[in-house]
């Protein structure tokens, strides 16, 4: 992760939550007491975001001592203590919610990525996420996918050329010509991904010079047919409604990557709490 970006994300989240201060804890008797809290997993999963949570506490109070007891990517069991926090009650409780929000979200994404990646790995297929991330949190979402064992797709529109259905609709000409035109104008360092929304588009996109063919919303049978047709000439990515419920149907020899939007938009946050 680029910590220049992460620091900004954390500070914005803290400002959103704290506003002018934690009124409840400020009025509480004993808020200046030095206390120790433990971050405890309430369910099994994959730990991710511990450094981000640590930084939340440190920004609110630099003197806070956070001891990480487990590492990024470690498997968690219910009841595991993953970190110890030692600080005055006021800054600890003020940072608690934001730290947990990041920790629960990132661990949830990493946990789902781990499950899917383990199923795909024996087939040599990469599980990748998409740009379907929460605005402002893309850096953390994509980092969590990597911690879980998945891979990253493009981070933004400036990462690579990716021609999708609406691009072909706007161009209004033969898809092969669209790919060839864009290919000739793009930097030599840029890959060109072209989406086939129907089997008839596959061959024109290959002939146009695409580096990757994205088979979107193809049935498993159509994917197998396309793999045979392409014959190893380009990389093949599969996407469209693929998740835990049907991943096994798409673990097909010849497919290089499966993109799963649900990794970052339909995950279950891991239940983690701060216990004082």
N, C-alpha and C positions, 0 to 999 in steps of 0.2 A: 504494500500500500504506500501511496505517497502521503506522508504524514502532514505535509503542508495543506493538502486537501482535507484530510481527516480532522485535523485540529479545527479547521473552520466549521466543519459539520458539527463537531462536538460543542463548540462554543455557541453556535446558533441554537442548538437544541437546549442547552442550559439557559440561555437568555429567554427562550420561549417559555420554559417551565418556571424559572425563578422570578422573572419580572423584576420587581423592586425588592424581593426578598421572601423568605419562607416565613410567613406571618405566624403560622401555627407553632413551629419549633422555636421561633424567637420569643414567643410568649410563654413557653413551657418552662416550669421550674426544672432546674438541672440541665438546661440546654448547653451549659459550658463544661459539663462533665466530659472527661476523656473516657471513651468507651471503645469496645471492640465488637465488630460485627463480622459475621461469616456469610459468604455467598454460598448457598446450598442448592444443589439440583434436586428438584422434586420429581423428576422423571428421567428415564434413560435418554441418551442422545449423544451428540458430538459437540464438544466445547469449541466455541468461536466467539471472539470479541472481548476476550479477557483484558487485553492491552487497552482497548477502547474504553472499557468500563473503568479500568485503573486510572486512565487519564481524566475521566469525568470527576472522580473524587479529588485528584490532584489539582485540577483547575480551580475548583471551588475553594480548596484549602491546600496550598502547597506543602504544608507540614504533614499532611495525611500520609500514613504508612500503609501501603497495600502490598501484601505478600501473596504472590500467585503460587498456588499449591499444585496446580495442574497446567499442562501446556495446551496450546492451540492444536486442535485436531484430536485431542485425547477423547476416548470414549468415557461417557459419564453414566453412572448408575444412580438410581434414586437414592438420595441421602448423602451423596458425595459432597464434600466441602471443596470448592475450587479456589477460594481466595479468602484471605483474612484482611479486614480493614480496621485500622486503629487511628482514631481521630476524635476531636471534640464532637459532641452529639449534633450541634447545629449544622456544620458543613457536611457531616456524613449523611444526615437525613435529608438535607437539601439536595444532595447529588444522587440520592438513592434511586429515584424513579427513572431518571434519564439513563443512568448506568445500567439499570436492569432492562430498560427498553432496548438498548443496543445489544446487550448480552443475550436476551431472550430471542430477539429477532435473528441475529446472526447465527446463533446456535441452532435455531430452527431450520434455517436455510442450509447450513452445513450438514445437519442430520439428514435432511431429505436428499441432498446431493450425494451423501455417502451411500444411502440405500440404493439409489438408481445407478450410481457409478459401479458399485460392486456387481450388480447384475449385468452390466454392459461390458465390463473389463475382459471377461473370458473370450469375448467375441472381437476384441480389438477395436471396440467402438467407443468414441468419446461422448460423454454427456456434457452438453454446453447449455448455458442459459441464453436469454435474449435481452433485448432492451426494455422488456416489460418489468421495469424496476420502479420503486417509489421515487418520485422526483426528489432530488437532493441526496439520495442515499445509494446511488448506483455504485460508487466506489466500494462501499461496505458490503452491499449485496453480492457483488461479483467476487470480492475477496472471500466471502463466506462460502461461495460455491467452490472455489479452489481449495479451501481448507477441508471441505468435505470430500474432495477427490475428483470434482468435476473440472471442466475447462471453461475458459472464457470465450465468448463470441466477441464481436466488435463492441467497444466501449461507447462509441458514438458515430454520428454520421460521417465524421472525417477519418474514420479508421480504415475503411476499404470501400470499394464500389460494390453496391448491392442492389441489383435491379429486381424489383418486385412487380406484382400485378399492376399496380397503379402507374408505375413508371412506363411499362409497356403500353398501357392504355393511353397515357398522355402522348407518347411518341407516335402511336397509331400506325406504325409500319412493321414490316416483317421483324420478328424477334431476333433472328439471326443478324440482320442489318443493325439493329439497335446495339446488340452486344459488340459487334465488330467496330461500330463507330465509337462507342464508349471506350472499348479496349485500346483503340489506336490513340485516343486523346488522353488517357489516364497515364500517370507516372509509371515508370517501369517497376517501381517498388510497391505498387498497389495491386492487390489481388482483385479479381472481378468475380463476384458471386451472382448467379442468375437464377431466379426462381421459376420453376416449371409448375404451373398451376393445372396442367393437363399433360397426359402422356405424349400428345402430339408435339409439345414444345421441346421435348428433351433433345432430339437430334439437332434442330436449328440452334439451340443454345450451345451445344458442344461445338458445332461447326463455326459458330460465331467467335469462339475463342475464350469462353468462360473458364476460369480456373476451378470453380466449384459449381456444381448443379445442386440446387435446393429443391428437393421433391416435396412440394407442399400439399398436405391433405391427400396424399396418395394412400390407397389401401395397401396392405402388405403384399398382395398379389401384384399390384402395379409397381411397387418398389422392386420386387424381384425381377420383373420384366425389364424395368429401366436399368437395373444393375447389369443385366445380361446385355442389353442394347449398348450401354456406354462402354462396357468391356475394359474398364480400368483406364480410360483415356483422361478422365478428370476425377477429382474428389467428389464424393457424394454425401450430401447432408439431407436428413429427413426431418420434417417438422409438421406441426398441425395436429393439435389435440392429443398429443402423446404424453402419457403420465404413468404413474405407478400401475394403473389398472390395465394398461395395454402395452407396456414397454416390451414385454417378451415377444409380442407379435412382430416387432420391428427390429429385433436383434438378428439381422440378416447379413450373411457374409457378403462383403463388397461395400457395405455402408461404412462410412468413416466417422460420421458424427450424427448425433440426434439432438436437436435443440428443443428444450423443454421450457416454455414460458412459466409453467407452474412452479418451477424452482424458486422464483422470486415474487410470484404474485398469489400463490395458493398454498404456501407452506403453513405448518403449525408451529407457532412460537414455542420454544422450550420453556417449561415452567421452572424458573429459578427465583429464589427469594433472598433477601438480606435479613439475617436473624441476629438480633442484638442480644 
